């Protein structure tokens, strides 16, 4: 995101720990299913791990952070 002019802080945690951080994040990038509903955008992060479709996911994250 720095290449796109955005300063971001990244929190890495297990999916069951996400509710602990929910009030301090703008987007959730998950590599597993999020088992609860939230008003915060949830983006599938698996393509970042595999490299297949990673650029599209990065664009989705960027758009979510800009909105």
Secondary structure, DSSP 8 states (H G I E B T S, - for coil): -GGGT---------GGGHHHHGGG-SEEEESS---S--SSEEEE-HHHHH-TTHHHHHHHHHHHHH-
